[in-house]
Amino acid sequence: MRTLVLTLLLVFALGVHCEAQRIAKNALGVRIGDDDGFDSFGAEISYQRALFENNRLELDLGIRGEKDVYDAFKVVGLFQWVMPLDESFHWYVGAGGGLGNVDYDGGGSASFGLLAGNLGLEYDFKIPLILSLDVRPEIGFGEEDAYGDGFDFDLGLGVRYQF
């Protein structure tokens, strides 16, 4: 726990002292991701809103599923710190949470909450397009042995139009 707190403090300190860069005021697109070894592939509608010079809010509405097992949706909100590697190439880190629901094909459903971290790279093209690759470890809280309960390591590829 102490290591996590120190890491977050270091990231915050770097974010405060990094040089100014241009991040998109708004970006809308999709994030295609997977957790648990490509057995629950899904997509998210993703919206990013710049809040400060190097901070933004990301909101994602996603669906996941595994054929003949379950269908799930979740809403995730993340606060991100964006830092430059180059004029158009950035890395970012963030944290947030979300809520979701799963519907099992065999009957029954369950709701869950989650806490999420986020670490990624993005490339901001000269045209209004952003490509990103990120990891989003999630700790879910819900009914025992339900989807969304426990740890998931979500890997995602994002394509967003910036405006």
MDTraj code that builds the backbone (N, CA, C; nanometers):
import mdtraj as md
import numpy as np

residues = "MET ARG THR LEU VAL LEU THR LEU LEU LEU VAL PHE ALA LEU GLY VAL HIS CYS GLU ALA GLN ARG ILE ALA LYS ASN ALA LEU GLY VAL ARG ILE GLY ASP ASP ASP GLY PHE ASP SER PHE GLY ALA GLU ILE SER TYR GLN ARG ALA LEU PHE GLU ASN ASN ARG LEU GLU LEU ASP LEU GLY ILE ARG GLY GLU LYS ASP VAL TYR ASP ALA PHE LYS VAL VAL GLY LEU PHE GLN TRP VAL MET PRO LEU ASP GLU SER PHE HIS TRP TYR VAL GLY ALA GLY GLY GLY LEU GLY ASN VAL ASP TYR ASP GLY GLY GLY SER ALA SER PHE GLY LEU LEU ALA GLY ASN LEU GLY LEU GLU TYR ASP PHE LYS ILE PRO LEU ILE LEU SER LEU ASP VAL ARG PRO GLU ILE GLY PHE GLY GLU GLU ASP ALA TYR GLY ASP GLY PHE ASP PHE ASP LEU GLY LEU GLY VAL ARG TYR GLN PHE".split()
xyz = np.array([
    [0.0822, -0.1188, 0.0000],
    [0.0000, 0.0000, 0.0000],
    [0.0869, 0.1257, 0.0000],
    [0.1936, 0.1218, 0.0775],
    [0.2832, 0.2365, 0.0840],
    [0.3459, 0.2626, -0.0529],
    [0.3823, 0.1554, -0.1238],
    [0.4406, 0.1702, -0.2569],
    [0.3408, 0.2356, -0.3523],
    [0.2142, 0.1942, -0.3444],
    [0.1112, 0.2528, -0.4297],
    [0.0959, 0.4022, -0.4021],
    [0.0917, 0.4405, -0.2759],
    [0.0774, 0.5816, -0.2397],
    [0.1975, 0.6619, -0.2886],
    [0.3182, 0.6090, -0.2693],
    [0.4382, 0.6795, -0.3152],
    [0.4403, 0.6933, -0.4672],
    [0.3982, 0.5887, -0.5375],
    [0.3931, 0.5939, -0.6835],
    [0.2939, 0.6998, -0.7310],
    [0.1756, 0.7035, -0.6695],
    [0.0766, 0.8040, -0.7077],
    [0.1255, 0.9455, -0.6788],
    [0.1941, 0.9651, -0.5663],
    [0.2499, 1.0968, -0.5348],
    [0.3559, 1.1380, -0.6365],
    [0.4405, 1.0435, -0.6769],
    [0.5432, 1.0719, -0.7770],
    [0.4798, 1.1101, -0.9104],
    [0.3784, 1.0343, -0.9527],
    [0.3096, 1.0644, -1.0782],
    [0.2444, 1.2022, -1.0709],
    [0.1825, 1.2341, -0.9584],
    [0.1205, 1.3655, -0.9420],
    [0.2255, 1.4759, -0.9495],
    [0.3394, 1.4563, -0.8839],
    [0.4459, 1.5570, -0.8856],
    [0.4991, 1.5772, -1.0273],
    [0.5160, 1.4686, -1.1018],
    [0.5609, 1.4809, -1.2407],
    [0.4572, 1.5545, -1.3244],
    [0.3306, 1.5264, -1.2995],
    [0.2241, 1.5926, -1.3742],
    [0.2192, 1.7414, -1.3480],
    [0.2463, 1.7830, -1.2258],
    [0.2438, 1.9246, -1.1915],
    [0.3594, 1.9977, -1.2573],
    [0.4766, 1.9325, -1.2686],
    [0.5953, 1.9995, -1.3196],
    [0.6235, 1.9749, -1.4676],
    [0.5369, 1.9015, -1.5369],
    [0.5665, 1.8753, -1.6778],
    [0.5384, 1.9997, -1.7615],
    [0.6012, 2.0056, -1.8770],
    [0.5838, 2.1216, -1.9637],
    [0.4448, 2.1194, -2.0260],
    [0.4000, 2.2336, -2.0677],
    [0.2660, 2.2444, -2.1249],
    [0.2610, 2.1773, -2.2615],
    [0.1530, 2.1098, -2.2886],
    [0.1304, 2.0520, -2.4193],
    [-0.0162, 2.0692, -2.4522],
    [-0.0470, 2.0518, -2.5781],
    [-0.1852, 2.0653, -2.6205],
    [-0.2519, 1.9290, -2.6160],
    [-0.3552, 1.9178, -2.5344],
    [-0.4378, 1.7980, -2.5386],
    [-0.5734, 1.8405, -2.5933],
    [-0.6404, 1.7477, -2.6566],
    [-0.7685, 1.7786, -2.7191],
    [-0.8694, 1.8251, -2.6145],
    [-0.9445, 1.9301, -2.6482],
    [-1.0482, 1.9771, -2.5562],
    [-1.1560, 1.8705, -2.5412],
    [-1.1934, 1.8068, -2.6501],
    [-1.2913, 1.6978, -2.6507],
    [-1.2428, 1.5902, -2.7467],
    [-1.2704, 1.4660, -2.7135],
    [-1.2412, 1.3548, -2.8038],
    [-1.3495, 1.2490, -2.7849],
    [-1.3979, 1.1945, -2.8954],
    [-1.5039, 1.0950, -2.8931],
    [-1.4646, 0.9814, -2.9861],
    [-1.4805, 0.8579, -2.9384],
    [-1.4442, 0.7446, -3.0221],
    [-1.4775, 0.6129, -2.9573],
    [-1.3989, 0.5125, -2.9932],
    [-1.4192, 0.3781, -2.9390],
    [-1.2896, 0.3284, -2.8761],
    [-1.3060, 0.2431, -2.7782],
    [-1.1945, 0.1727, -2.7154],
    [-1.2301, 0.0254, -2.7213],
    [-1.1483, -0.0512, -2.7899],
    [-1.1708, -0.1947, -2.8030],
    [-1.0760, -0.2631, -2.7069],
    [-1.1308, -0.3469, -2.6201],
    [-1.0475, -0.4050, -2.5166],
    [-1.0793, -0.5495, -2.4875],
    [-0.9986, -0.6039, -2.3994],
    [-1.0110, -0.7434, -2.3613],
    [-0.9572, -0.7612, -2.2208],
    [-1.0169, -0.8526, -2.1485],
    [-0.9604, -0.8956, -2.0215],
    [-0.9670, -1.0474, -2.0156],
    [-0.8968, -1.1062, -1.9260],
    [-0.8980, -1.2514, -1.9044],
    [-0.8551, -1.3318, -2.0269],
    [-0.7559, -1.2869, -2.0993],
    [-0.6971, -1.3675, -2.2059],
    [-0.7803, -1.3831, -2.3302],
    [-0.8400, -1.2779, -2.3791],
    [-0.9154, -1.2750, -2.5041],
    [-1.0400, -1.3629, -2.5035],
    [-1.0979, -1.3911, -2.3852],
    [-1.2238, -1.4643, -2.3841],
    [-1.3433, -1.3725, -2.3602],
    [-1.3180, -1.2454, -2.3320],
    [-1.4297, -1.1520, -2.3113],
    [-1.4019, -1.0210, -2.3843],
    [-1.3928, -1.0306, -2.5134],
    [-1.3665, -0.9165, -2.6002],
    [-1.4851, -0.8208, -2.5947],
    [-1.4578, -0.6900, -2.5952],
    [-1.5670, -0.5940, -2.5899],
    [-1.5259, -0.4591, -2.6441],
    [-1.6239, -0.3712, -2.6536],
    [-1.6003, -0.2369, -2.7051],
    [-1.6641, -0.1351, -2.6117],
    [-1.6082, -0.0156, -2.6130],
    [-1.6586, 0.0932, -2.5305],
    [-1.6720, 0.2189, -2.6161],
    [-1.7781, 0.2931, -2.5939],
    [-1.7879, 0.4285, -2.6470],
    [-1.7133, 0.5153, -2.5477],
    [-1.6186, 0.5936, -2.5955],
    [-1.5280, 0.6670, -2.5076],
    [-1.5331, 0.8170, -2.5362],
    [-1.5463, 0.8955, -2.4301],
    [-1.5460, 1.0417, -2.4408],
    [-1.4406, 1.0971, -2.3458],
    [-1.3573, 1.1869, -2.3962],
    [-1.2558, 1.2534, -2.3141],
    [-1.2814, 1.4035, -2.3157],
    [-1.2685, 1.4657, -2.1989],
    [-1.2879, 1.6104, -2.1856],
    [-1.1705, 1.6687, -2.1087],
    [-1.0977, 1.7628, -2.1708],
    [-0.9869, 1.8299, -2.1025],
    [-1.0430, 1.9146, -1.9893],
    [-0.9813, 1.9034, -1.8719],
    [-1.0240, 1.9815, -1.7561],
    [-0.9264, 2.0939, -1.7264],
    [-0.7981, 2.0624, -1.7332],
    [-0.6919, 2.1584, -1.7082],
    [-0.5891, 2.1432, -1.8192],
    [-0.4751, 2.2080, -1.8050],
    [-0.3723, 2.2067, -1.9082],
    [-0.3236, 2.0654, -1.9407],
    [-0.3092, 1.9812, -1.8406],
    [-0.2586, 1.8458, -1.8651],
    [-0.3428, 1.7393, -1.7955],
    [-0.4699, 1.7695, -1.7692],
    [-0.5601, 1.6729, -1.7063],
    [-0.6877, 1.6615, -1.7875],
    [-0.7476, 1.5432, -1.7830],
    [-0.8743, 1.5241, -1.8516],
    [-0.9580, 1.4190, -1.7790],
    [-1.0848, 1.4179, -1.8139],
    [-1.1790, 1.3198, -1.7639],
    [-1.2139, 1.2287, -1.8801],
    [-1.2112, 1.0981, -1.8567],
    [-1.2525, 1.0021, -1.9586],
    [-1.3730, 0.9259, -1.9069],
    [-1.4783, 0.9190, -1.9884],
    [-1.5992, 0.8442, -1.9562],
    [-1.6187, 0.7379, -2.0632],
    [-1.6376, 0.6132, -2.0194],
    [-1.6535, 0.5015, -2.1121],
    [-1.7795, 0.4228, -2.0792],
    [-1.8562, 0.3889, -2.1817],
    [-1.9712, 0.3004, -2.1697],
    [-1.9398, 0.1788, -2.2545],
    [-1.9256, 0.0627, -2.1895],
    [-1.8799, -0.0546, -2.2616],
    [-1.9698, -0.1747, -2.2482],
    [-1.9566, -0.2650, -2.3458],
    [-2.0246, -0.3937, -2.3416],
    [-1.9195, -0.5026, -2.3545],
    [-1.9431, -0.6118, -2.2868],
    [-1.8554, -0.7288, -2.2914],
    [-1.9430, -0.8522, -2.3001],
    [-1.8849, -0.9598, -2.3415],
    [-1.9599, -1.0836, -2.3442],
    [-1.8721, -1.2017, -2.3755],
    [-1.9221, -1.3166, -2.3380],
    [-1.8593, -1.4431, -2.3722],
    [-1.9722, -1.5316, -2.4225],
    [-1.9596, -1.5814, -2.5442],
    [-2.0673, -1.6553, -2.6090],
    [-2.1199, -1.7672, -2.5196],
    [-2.2501, -1.7737, -2.5083],
    [-2.3212, -1.8749, -2.4294],
    [-2.2866, -1.8723, -2.2814],
    [-2.2286, -1.7631, -2.2317],
    [-2.1959, -1.7537, -2.0891],
    [-2.2603, -1.6298, -2.0278],
    [-2.2285, -1.5107, -2.0792],
    [-2.2828, -1.3880, -2.0216],
    [-2.2735, -1.2719, -2.1196],
    [-2.3485, -1.1679, -2.0874],
    [-2.3387, -1.0367, -2.1512],
    [-2.3311, -0.9351, -2.0381],
    [-2.2421, -0.8367, -2.0509],
    [-2.2244, -0.7388, -1.9434],
    [-2.2079, -0.5996, -2.0020],
    [-2.2422, -0.4998, -1.9215],
    [-2.2121, -0.3619, -1.9570],
    [-2.1548, -0.2931, -1.8342],
    [-2.0757, -0.1894, -1.8587],
    [-2.0208, -0.1118, -1.7481],
    [-1.9971, 0.0317, -1.7917],
    [-2.0018, 0.1211, -1.6934],
    [-1.9724, 0.2626, -1.7108],
    [-1.8518, 0.2923, -1.6234],
    [-1.7473, 0.3520, -1.6828],
    [-1.6235, 0.3813, -1.6094],
    [-1.5889, 0.5286, -1.6279],
    [-1.5485, 0.5934, -1.5199],
    [-1.4995, 0.7305, -1.5239],
    [-1.3571, 0.7350, -1.4717],
    [-1.2674, 0.8025, -1.5439],
    [-1.1258, 0.8104, -1.5062],
    [-1.0778, 0.9552, -1.5099],
    [-0.9982, 0.9935, -1.4120],
    [-0.9283, 1.1217, -1.4136],
    [-0.7861, 1.0912, -1.4573],
    [-0.7366, 1.1587, -1.5613],
    [-0.6060, 1.1267, -1.6185],
    [-0.5118, 1.2468, -1.6174],
    [-0.3837, 1.2169, -1.5959],
    [-0.2747, 1.3133, -1.6096],
    [-0.2042, 1.2794, -1.7396],
    [-0.1897, 1.3761, -1.8295],
    [-0.1299, 1.3547, -1.9613],
    [0.0049, 1.4252, -1.9648],
    [0.1107, 1.3503, -2.0029],
    [0.2461, 1.4051, -2.0055],
    [0.3107, 1.3800, -2.1413],
    [0.3847, 1.4776, -2.1940],
    [0.4417, 1.4651, -2.3281],
    [0.5681, 1.3787, -2.3307],
    [0.5802, 1.3033, -2.4376],
    [0.7064, 1.2377, -2.4718],
    [0.7681, 1.3106, -2.5908],
    [0.6811, 1.3660, -2.6733],
    [0.7163, 1.4401, -2.7935],
    [0.5993, 1.5350, -2.8209],
    [0.6081, 1.6137, -2.9247],
    [0.5003, 1.7083, -2.9539],
    [0.3657, 1.6386, -2.9740],
    [0.3648, 1.5240, -3.0414],
    [0.2399, 1.4533, -3.0705],
    [0.2258, 1.3217, -2.9951],
    [0.3259, 1.2820, -2.9230],
    [0.3283, 1.1523, -2.8551],
    [0.3236, 1.1763, -2.7045],
    [0.2229, 1.1206, -2.6372],
    [0.2039, 1.1423, -2.4942],
    [0.1900, 1.0098, -2.4203],
    [0.2143, 1.0150, -2.2905],
    [0.1780, 0.9035, -2.2040],
    [0.0854, 0.9589, -2.0972],
    [0.0037, 0.8724, -2.0411],
    [-0.0924, 0.9190, -1.9422],
    [-0.1138, 0.8125, -1.8360],
    [-0.1568, 0.8600, -1.7213],
    [-0.1866, 0.7732, -1.6084],
    [-0.3127, 0.8280, -1.5434],
    [-0.3938, 0.7400, -1.4884],
    [-0.5173, 0.7870, -1.4282],
    [-0.5757, 0.6866, -1.3313],
    [-0.6830, 0.7290, -1.2663],
    [-0.7536, 0.6440, -1.1705],
    [-0.9006, 0.6830, -1.1711],
    [-0.9852, 0.5883, -1.1338],
    [-1.1280, 0.6162, -1.1291],
    [-1.2068, 0.4963, -1.0831],
    [-1.3322, 0.4929, -1.1210],
    [-1.4208, 0.3850, -1.0794],
    [-1.5357, 0.3694, -1.1756],
    [-1.6196, 0.2714, -1.1458],
    [-1.7327, 0.2465, -1.2333],
    [-1.8345, 0.1523, -1.1741],
    [-1.9418, 0.1332, -1.2487],
    [-2.0515, 0.0440, -1.2130],
    [-2.0882, -0.0386, -1.3344],
    [-2.1439, -0.1582, -1.3098],
    [-2.1851, -0.2415, -1.4210],
    [-2.2869, -0.3447, -1.3813],
    [-2.3324, -0.4199, -1.4820],
    [-2.4288, -0.5263, -1.4608],
    [-2.3976, -0.6388, -1.5575],
    [-2.4171, -0.7612, -1.5118],
    [-2.3949, -0.8785, -1.5955],
    [-2.5229, -0.9612, -1.5993],
    [-2.5549, -1.0150, -1.7172],
    [-2.6716, -1.0998, -1.7371],
    [-2.6201, -1.2348, -1.7868],
    [-2.6429, -1.3401, -1.7081],
    [-2.5925, -1.4727, -1.7427],
    [-2.6891, -1.5427, -1.8370],
    [-2.6355, -1.6096, -1.9385],
    [-2.7192, -1.6785, -2.0355],
    [-2.7981, -1.7922, -1.9720],
    [-2.7472, -1.8497, -1.8638],
    [-2.8170, -1.9570, -1.7931],
    [-2.9220, -1.9058, -1.6962],
    [-2.9394, -1.7751, -1.6889],
    [-3.0368, -1.7148, -1.5981],
    [-2.9679, -1.6413, -1.4853],
    [-3.0274, -1.5347, -1.4419],
    [-2.9735, -1.4556, -1.3322],
    [-2.8911, -1.3386, -1.3810],
    [-2.8741, -1.2440, -1.2911],
    [-2.7926, -1.1269, -1.3208],
    [-2.7313, -1.0761, -1.1914],
    [-2.6323, -0.9889, -1.2040],
    [-2.5647, -0.9329, -1.0868],
    [-2.5108, -0.7952, -1.1222],
    [-2.5059, -0.7079, -1.0234],
    [-2.4462, -0.5757, -1.0385],
    [-2.3109, -0.5740, -0.9701],
    [-2.2240, -0.4838, -1.0126],
    [-2.0914, -0.4757, -0.9521],
    [-2.0390, -0.3335, -0.9601],
    [-1.9439, -0.3030, -0.8740],
    [-1.8701, -0.1782, -0.8772],
    [-1.7242, -0.2090, -0.9021],
    [-1.6457, -0.1102, -0.9406],
    [-1.5043, -0.1352, -0.9656],
    [-1.4217, -0.0104, -0.9401],
    [-1.2968, -0.0325, -0.9044],
    [-1.1945, 0.0712, -0.8974],
    [-1.0950, 0.0409, -1.0076],
    [-1.0484, 0.1430, -1.0783],
    [-0.9615, 0.1203, -1.1938],
    [-0.8426, 0.2146, -1.1927],
    [-0.7315, 0.1642, -1.2413],
    [-0.6146, 0.2445, -1.2722],
    [-0.6033, 0.2504, -1.4234],
    [-0.5154, 0.3324, -1.4757],
    [-0.5022, 0.3457, -1.6199],
    [-0.3623, 0.3952, -1.6528],
    [-0.2968, 0.3303, -1.7491],
    [-0.1644, 0.3699, -1.7953],
    [-0.1612, 0.3478, -1.9456],
    [-0.1226, 0.4508, -2.0224],
    [-0.1250, 0.4339, -2.1661],
    [-0.0369, 0.5302, -2.2424],
    [-0.0300, 0.5040, -2.3728],
    [0.0413, 0.5873, -2.4695],
    [-0.0585, 0.6309, -2.5749],
    [-0.0416, 0.7538, -2.6270],
    [-0.1294, 0.7995, -2.7337],
    [-0.0504, 0.8814, -2.8343],
    [-0.0977, 0.8767, -2.9587],
    [-0.0386, 0.9569, -3.0648],
    [-0.1463, 1.0486, -3.1200],
    [-0.1174, 1.1773, -3.1210],
    [-0.2086, 1.2817, -3.1670],
    [-0.1654, 1.3218, -3.3079],
    [-0.2400, 1.2771, -3.4089],
    [-0.2068, 1.3078, -3.5478],
    [-0.2324, 1.4551, -3.5794],
    [-0.1753, 1.5030, -3.6892],
    [-0.1991, 1.6405, -3.7342],
    [-0.3454, 1.6587, -3.7758],
    [-0.4086, 1.5518, -3.8201],
    [-0.5525, 1.5536, -3.8465],
    [-0.6226, 1.5281, -3.7124],
    [-0.7524, 1.5494, -3.7010],
    [-0.8181, 1.5345, -3.5702],
    [-0.8416, 1.3883, -3.5304],
    [-0.7330, 1.3129, -3.5155],
    [-0.7403, 1.1716, -3.4815],
    [-0.6380, 1.1399, -3.3733],
    [-0.6794, 1.0623, -3.2753],
    [-0.5907, 1.0167, -3.1682],
    [-0.5974, 0.8646, -3.1635],
    [-0.4808, 0.7990, -3.1620],
    [-0.4713, 0.6547, -3.1408],
    [-0.4079, 0.6316, -3.0047],
    [-0.4610, 0.5351, -2.9296],
    [-0.4048, 0.5078, -2.7976],
    [-0.4005, 0.3584, -2.7707],
    [-0.3082, 0.3201, -2.6850],
    [-0.2959, 0.1834, -2.6351],
    [-0.2772, 0.1950, -2.4852],
    [-0.3625, 0.1254, -2.4093],
    [-0.3530, 0.1387, -2.2643],
    [-0.3845, 0.0090, -2.1921],
    [-0.3465, 0.0062, -2.0662],
    [-0.3842, -0.1020, -1.9754],
    [-0.4685, -0.0401, -1.8649],
    [-0.5700, -0.1137, -1.8235],
    [-0.6591, -0.0664, -1.7186],
    [-0.6834, -0.1806, -1.6194],
    [-0.5972, -0.1917, -1.5186],
    [-0.6253, -0.2914, -1.4151],
    [-0.7484, -0.2487, -1.3349],
    [-0.8382, -0.3451, -1.3105],
    [-0.9623, -0.3164, -1.2395],
    [-0.9801, -0.4132, -1.1237],
    [-1.0250, -0.3603, -1.0118],
    [-1.0617, -0.4427, -0.8971],
    [-1.2122, -0.4300, -0.8817],
    [-1.2828, -0.5425, -0.9014],
    [-1.4284, -0.5406, -0.8969],
    [-1.4827, -0.5842, -0.7623],
    [-1.5970, -0.5277, -0.7275],
    [-1.6662, -0.5609, -0.6034],
    [-1.8097, -0.5965, -0.6385],
    [-1.8501, -0.7158, -0.6047],
    [-1.9864, -0.7594, -0.6335],
    [-2.0099, -0.8930, -0.5684],
    [-2.1093, -0.9635, -0.6189],
    [-2.1383, -1.0954, -0.5655],
    [-2.0189, -1.1874, -0.5890],
    [-1.9943, -1.2738, -0.4928],
    [-1.8801, -1.3647, -0.5023],
    [-1.8937, -1.4533, -0.6258],
    [-1.7842, -1.4742, -0.6953],
    [-1.7771, -1.5563, -0.8165],
    [-1.8592, -1.5010, -0.9326],
    [-1.8967, -1.3756, -0.9272],
    [-1.9703, -1.3136, -1.0375],
    [-1.8721, -1.2409, -1.1284],
    [-1.9152, -1.2154, -1.2522],
    [-1.8353, -1.1321, -1.3415],
    [-1.8181, -0.9970, -1.2745],
    [-1.7010, -0.9416, -1.2852],
    [-1.6760, -0.8113, -1.2250],
    [-1.6262, -0.8200, -1.0824],
    [-1.6226, -0.9398, -1.0233],
    [-1.5715, -0.9563, -0.8876],
    [-1.4268, -1.0033, -0.8970],
    [-1.3353, -0.9336, -0.8336],
    [-1.1948, -0.9718, -0.8369],
    [-1.1129, -0.8794, -0.9248],
    [-1.0007, -0.9302, -0.9746],
    [-0.9045, -0.8501, -1.0499],
    [-0.9129, -0.8815, -1.1987],
    [-0.9168, -0.7790, -1.2816],
    [-0.9104, -0.7923, -1.4270],
    [-0.8019, -0.6999, -1.4792],
    [-0.7287, -0.7472, -1.5776],
    [-0.6236, -0.6685, -1.6413],
    [-0.6698, -0.6405, -1.7832],
    [-0.7251, -0.5243, -1.8065],
    [-0.7891, -0.4882, -1.9324],
    [-0.6896, -0.4162, -2.0231],
    [-0.6705, -0.4675, -2.1436],
    [-0.5832, -0.4073, -2.2439],
    [-0.6725, -0.3494, -2.3526],
    [-0.6494, -0.2231, -2.3929],
    [-0.7386, -0.1611, -2.4900],
    [-0.6676, -0.0777, -2.5948],
    [-0.7284, -0.0718, -2.7126],
    [-0.6835, 0.0110, -2.8236],
    [-0.7934, 0.1130, -2.8506],
    [-0.7588, 0.2413, -2.8491],
    [-0.8576, 0.3464, -2.8684],
    [-0.8348, 0.4243, -2.9965],
    [-0.9440, 0.4619, -3.0615],
    [-0.9427, 0.5484, -3.1789],
    [-1.0463, 0.6568, -3.1515],
    [-1.0017, 0.7820, -3.1487],
    [-1.0914, 0.8920, -3.1120],
    [-1.0770, 1.0089, -3.2094],
    [-1.1898, 1.0736, -3.2363],
    [-1.1946, 1.1974, -3.3142],
    [-1.1889, 1.3125, -3.2147],
    [-1.0968, 1.4065, -3.2356],
    [-1.0843, 1.5192, -3.1424],
    [-1.1451, 1.6458, -3.2009],
    [-1.2076, 1.7224, -3.1125],
    [-1.2711, 1.8475, -3.1544],
    [-1.2670, 1.9476, -3.0410],
])
top = md.Topology()
chain = top.add_chain()
for i, resn in enumerate(residues, 1):
    res = top.add_residue(resn, chain, resSeq=i)
    for name in ("N", "CA", "C"):
        top.add_atom(name, md.element.get_by_symbol(name[0]), res)
traj = md.Trajectory(xyz[None], top)
